[in-house]
Amino acid sequence: MSLEGVVIVSGFLIVLIQIAILIALLFRLSDPPRSEKKVKQDIKKIKDQITG
């Protein structure tokens, strides 16, 4: 893969991570605090999927 391809992919991953964090924060605000642990688990799952 060329350097340009790597830059594009990494930039895309950063955007995906930011979107995932925003979604998680929205769920945290709308749900009662007890679901905070589940949100953290979901973030971890998303990170695992992104990193492979």
N, C-alpha and C positions, 0 to 999 in steps of 0.2 A: 504493500500500500504506500502511496506517495505521501509526502509530508502534508500536502494540502488535504488529502483525505483524512489523515489523522486529526488535523486541526478541526475539520468540519465535524467529524464524529465526536470528538471531545467536547466541542461547543454544543452540539446537539444533546449530549448526555448531561451537561451542566444545566441546560434549559429544562430537561426532563426532571432532574432532581429538584430544581426550584419549583416547578409546577407541583410535584409530589408533596413538597413541604407546604406549599400554599394550601393544597387540598387538605392535608393533615391538620393544619392550623384551623381551617374552616370547620372541619368535623369536631375539633376539640372545643371550639367556641360554641357550636350548636348543641353538642352533647353534654350531659352532666360529667363532672370530673372523673367519675369512676371508670370512664372509658379511656382515660389517658394511657393506661398500660397497653390497651389494645391498639391505640394509635401508634405508640412506639413500636409495637410488634409489626404493624402494617408498614411503617417507615423502614424497619429493618428488612422486611420481605422485599420491598421495592428496591432498596439498596442492593440486596443480594441478587435480584433479577438483573439490575443494571450492571453490576460488576461481574455477573456470570457465576 
